[in-house]
Amino acid sequence: MVTKLETEGWNFSEFGDDKILIIANSKVAERAGFLSLYKLFAKRYPLSAKEALLKRENIFSSYFMGSTDKKTSKERETGIEHLVSFFEKKNYNRVIKYLKQQSVFNSLTKHSDKQEIENKLEELTTLRKTGTVQDVFDFCQTNQLSLCSRNLQRFLKKLKIDIESITDDEEKKRATKNKTFYDSLMHINYNEIICAFKHIQEQTSYSTKHGTKGEEYRNVLVVIDDTSWVAKYNFEKFFNDTDDKEDRKLRTKNLFYVSCSRAKENLVVLALSKMGESAMNKITEWFGNENIEIQ
């Protein structure tokens, strides 16, 4: 479907005008290139993976990708990816400001100092694309490109404690989870962090439908699938009006409305799960038989 729409002039490139809206964050992560990263956060934070990773409330998420001010919603450009972005755009004044804000380098007046920083950032830029999260994290720490927050420092300090020496069961369980999470995160390809950052900065064509309220795009491809979140959404039962769970019915209705109302010019709805006859009758009534294609 994406290929077909692109031949018709739709633009799903990094800075294109068109968007693909998908119901589940895991599906977006898969298509946007950071599925392993998302799965890890979903396992560690089963009820708040989106907040921990995509809203960057986790200490590692914010270290690599910055954060958002909760009061003003303003981007806090404090992540490693922000630093690299400034460097790649040749915004050297912003690079220096970043490093001084981190209190890493108080003085960058000598040409030799600036040359040293440039060399380090060039190496970092390359390492990000080939190395693991551990490789990039160690490089940034060794070269003092960005300091760890106090919370991150405390977390790393606790990791050094021998788990077997912990007597409290709950504390031991928490320490084990943190150690497992840290080890798994460090082994992931750093390119997934890059992809997650691009997604957060809306530099990809993929988005979850939940996060698009109030936003509009030229053309929109809405992807619905009743196998994604069965407990929360059921589109077939919404279309044929047979859902006996009022909260799910209302939730599905609102999500479908929000998704479809994002398109300014063209809208395509792609159903990946089968729709029964009664559901298809309602879909035909709404969209018109001439606008329906079954494969």
C-alpha distance (Angstrom), angle and dihedral (degrees) to the residues before:
residue distance angle dihedral
M1 . . .
V2 3.80 . .
T3 3.80 90.6 .
K4 3.79 91.1 48.8
L5 3.80 93.4 49.7
E6 3.81 91.6 47.7
T7 3.81 89.5 56.4
E8 3.81 86.5 54.8
G9 3.80 92.4 56.0
W10 3.81 102.7 -90.1
N11 3.80 113.9 144.1
F12 3.80 116.6 -145.5
S13 3.81 94.5 163.5
E14 3.80 122.7 127.0
F15 3.80 93.8 -84.8
G16 3.81 97.6 24.0
D17 3.80 125.2 136.5
D18 3.80 95.4 -122.8
K19 3.80 132.1 79.7
I20 3.79 139.9 -155.1
L21 3.81 111.4 -146.2
I22 3.81 116.8 -158.9
I23 3.79 128.7 -177.2
A24 3.82 102.0 -133.2
N25 3.79 128.9 53.8
S26 3.81 89.3 -140.9
K27 3.81 91.0 58.9
V28 3.79 90.8 50.3
A29 3.79 90.6 48.0
E30 3.80 90.6 51.4
R31 3.79 93.9 51.7
A32 3.79 95.3 39.0
G33 3.80 94.0 52.2
F34 3.82 106.6 -106.2
L35 3.81 104.6 91.2
S36 3.83 96.6 127.7
L37 3.78 89.8 50.9
Y38 3.80 92.6 48.7
K39 3.81 92.9 46.4
L40 3.79 90.3 52.5
F41 3.81 92.2 51.8
A42 3.82 91.3 44.0
K43 3.81 89.6 54.0
R44 3.80 93.7 47.6
Y45 3.82 95.2 39.6
P46 3.84 105.1 26.8
L47 3.81 93.6 171.7
S48 3.78 99.6 36.3
A49 3.82 109.7 29.6
K50 3.80 91.9 128.2
E51 3.80 91.9 52.7
A52 3.80 93.7 45.0
L53 3.80 96.4 47.2
L54 3.79 112.0 19.1
K55 3.79 96.9 32.1
R56 3.81 86.9 41.7
E57 3.78 97.1 -131.4
N58 3.80 91.7 140.6
I59 3.82 116.8 91.6
F60 3.80 93.4 -122.1
S61 3.81 94.0 44.3
S62 3.79 90.5 54.8
Y63 3.82 92.5 43.4
F64 3.79 92.9 56.9
M65 3.82 101.1 28.1
G66 3.80 107.4 24.4
S67 3.80 121.3 -130.2
T68 3.79 145.8 -110.2
D69 3.78 125.7 -102.2
K70 3.80 104.5 -116.3
K71 3.80 93.5 -148.9
T72 3.79 100.1 45.7
S73 3.84 100.5 20.0
K74 3.81 86.0 -133.2
E75 3.79 118.2 150.3
R76 3.78 114.2 -105.9
E77 3.78 102.8 -146.7
T78 3.78 95.6 -155.0
G79 3.80 102.0 116.1
I80 3.78 129.7 105.0
E81 3.81 88.1 -115.1
H82 3.80 90.1 57.5
L83 3.79 90.3 52.4
V84 3.80 91.4 50.7
S85 3.80 90.7 46.2
F86 3.82 91.2 54.7
F87 3.80 90.2 48.5
E88 3.81 95.1 47.9
K89 3.80 90.2 50.0
K90 3.82 88.5 50.6
N91 3.79 90.0 -121.3
Y92 3.79 92.5 149.3
N93 3.80 94.9 166.1
R94 3.80 88.4 59.4
V95 3.81 90.5 46.9
I96 3.79 91.1 54.8
K97 3.80 91.6 44.6
Y98 3.82 89.8 51.4
L99 3.80 92.8 51.4
K100 3.80 92.6 46.7
Q101 3.82 91.5 47.8
Q102 3.78 87.8 54.1
S103 3.83 87.1 52.1
V104 3.78 87.4 -129.3
F105 3.77 95.7 123.8
N106 3.78 119.7 20.4
S107 3.78 94.2 -177.8
L108 3.78 127.3 36.3
T109 3.78 100.8 161.9
K110 3.79 100.9 116.6
H111 3.77 119.3 85.9
S112 3.80 89.1 -134.2
D113 3.82 90.3 56.9
K114 3.78 91.9 51.7
Q115 3.80 91.6 46.3
E116 3.80 90.2 51.8
I117 3.80 91.3 52.0
E118 3.79 91.3 47.5
N119 3.79 91.2 52.5
K120 3.80 91.6 49.5
L121 3.79 93.1 49.0
E122 3.79 92.1 48.5
E123 3.79 89.1 53.0
L124 3.80 90.9 46.4
T125 3.81 92.1 50.4
T126 3.81 90.5 55.6
L127 3.81 94.9 41.5
R128 3.81 91.8 54.2
K129 3.79 91.1 62.7
T130 3.79 97.0 48.0
G131 3.80 108.3 24.9
T132 3.78 138.0 72.4
V133 3.79 127.1 -103.3
Q134 3.80 86.5 -100.0
D135 3.81 91.6 55.1
V136 3.80 92.8 52.3
F137 3.80 94.8 41.5
D138 3.82 92.5 50.7
F139 3.80 91.7 45.7
C140 3.80 92.7 51.9
Q141 3.80 91.7 47.3
T142 3.80 95.2 45.5
N143 3.81 92.2 48.3
Q144 3.81 94.5 39.4
L145 3.79 94.4 -126.5
S146 3.79 93.9 145.5
L147 3.78 131.5 8.6
C148 3.80 122.9 -130.6
S149 3.80 118.0 -112.1
R150 3.79 117.4 -114.0
N151 3.79 90.4 -104.7
L152 3.78 91.0 52.2
Q153 3.80 91.0 47.6
R154 3.82 89.9 52.4
F155 3.80 90.8 47.8
L156 3.81 92.6 51.7
K157 3.80 90.8 46.6
K158 3.81 91.5 53.5
L159 3.79 90.5 50.9
K160 3.79 88.9 65.6
I161 3.81 91.8 60.6
D162 3.80 113.5 102.5
I163 3.80 104.7 -111.9
E164 3.81 91.9 -149.4
S165 3.81 89.4 60.1
I166 3.83 92.1 60.1
T167 3.82 110.4 100.1
D168 3.81 101.3 -174.4
D169 3.82 108.7 87.8
E170 3.80 96.4 -147.4
E171 3.78 92.8 46.8
K172 3.79 90.2 47.2
K173 3.79 91.0 50.7
R174 3.81 91.5 49.6
A175 3.81 91.7 47.7
T176 3.80 90.6 51.1
K177 3.80 91.7 51.2
N178 3.79 91.7 48.8
K179 3.81 92.5 48.8
T180 3.82 91.9 48.5
F181 3.80 91.2 47.6
Y182 3.80 92.9 48.4
D183 3.81 94.8 47.7
S184 3.81 92.0 47.6
L185 3.80 93.1 46.7
M186 3.79 92.7 50.9
H187 3.82 91.5 54.6
I188 3.82 95.1 53.9
N189 3.81 117.9 103.0
Y190 3.80 107.7 -99.6
N191 3.79 89.4 -134.8
E192 3.83 86.1 79.1
I193 3.81 89.0 62.1
I194 3.80 88.2 52.4
C195 3.81 90.7 51.0
A196 3.81 92.6 47.0
F197 3.81 90.5 50.3
K198 3.81 91.4 50.8
H199 3.80 89.2 50.6
I200 3.80 92.0 50.3
Q201 3.80 90.1 48.9
E202 3.85 89.1 50.0
Q203 3.78 92.4 -116.6
T204 3.82 92.9 134.9
S205 3.79 131.5 69.5
Y206 3.82 92.6 -123.7
S207 3.77 126.5 89.9
T208 3.79 139.1 156.3
K209 3.75 112.4 -111.0
H210 3.82 90.6 -127.5
G211 3.79 91.9 67.1
T212 3.79 99.1 50.9
K213 3.80 103.1 76.0
G214 3.79 109.5 139.2
E215 3.80 93.5 7.2
E216 3.80 122.9 115.1
Y217 3.79 132.1 -163.4
R218 3.80 133.7 -172.1
N219 3.81 95.7 -115.0
V220 3.80 127.6 7.1
L221 3.80 132.6 -160.7
V222 3.81 109.1 -161.8
V223 3.81 114.6 -161.2
I224 3.82 116.8 -159.7
D225 3.78 125.3 -176.4
D226 3.80 126.4 171.6
T227 3.82 90.8 -155.7
S228 3.82 93.4 65.8
W229 3.81 105.7 68.6
V230 3.80 106.2 2.7
A231 3.79 94.9 168.6
K232 3.81 94.3 51.5
Y233 3.81 105.4 32.8
N234 3.79 138.1 27.9
F235 3.79 115.2 172.7
E236 3.79 98.1 179.0
K237 3.81 91.7 55.9
F238 3.80 89.3 44.5
F239 3.81 91.4 54.2
N240 3.81 94.9 45.9
D241 3.82 92.9 37.7
T242 3.81 95.7 -127.5
D243 3.80 100.5 120.4
D244 3.81 108.2 124.3
K245 3.81 91.5 -169.4
E246 3.79 104.4 85.7
D247 3.81 95.4 -167.9
R248 3.82 92.0 53.4
K249 3.79 91.4 44.1
L250 3.83 92.2 52.6
R251 3.80 92.0 43.1
T252 3.81 91.5 52.2
K253 3.80 92.1 46.0
N254 3.81 92.8 51.2
L255 3.80 92.9 45.9
F256 3.79 92.6 49.4
Y257 3.81 91.2 49.0
V258 3.82 93.5 48.1
S259 3.80 90.8 48.0
C260 3.79 97.4 47.9
S261 3.80 94.5 43.3
R262 3.82 92.0 60.6
A263 3.82 93.6 77.6
K264 3.81 118.3 93.1
E265 3.81 98.1 -176.9
N266 3.81 114.9 4.1
L267 3.80 133.5 19.0
V268 3.80 128.4 -169.4
V269 3.81 122.3 -178.6
L270 3.81 115.0 -159.1
A271 3.83 115.8 -165.3
L272 3.80 111.9 -161.0
S273 3.81 93.8 -177.4
K274 3.79 124.0 65.8
M275 3.81 119.7 -92.0
G276 3.81 119.1 -150.9
E277 3.79 126.0 -130.8
S278 3.81 96.3 -93.7
A279 3.79 91.4 47.8
M280 3.82 90.4 49.3
N281 3.81 90.0 51.5
K282 3.81 90.6 58.1
I283 3.81 91.8 44.0
T284 3.82 89.3 51.5
E285 3.80 90.4 49.4
W286 3.81 91.7 52.4
F287 3.80 101.5 39.2
G288 3.81 103.9 24.9
N289 3.79 126.3 -113.5
E290 3.82 91.9 -100.0
N291 3.81 89.9 61.0
I292 3.82 96.6 53.1
E293 3.80 125.2 91.9
I294 3.81 122.1 -176.8
Q295 3.82 121.0 -160.8
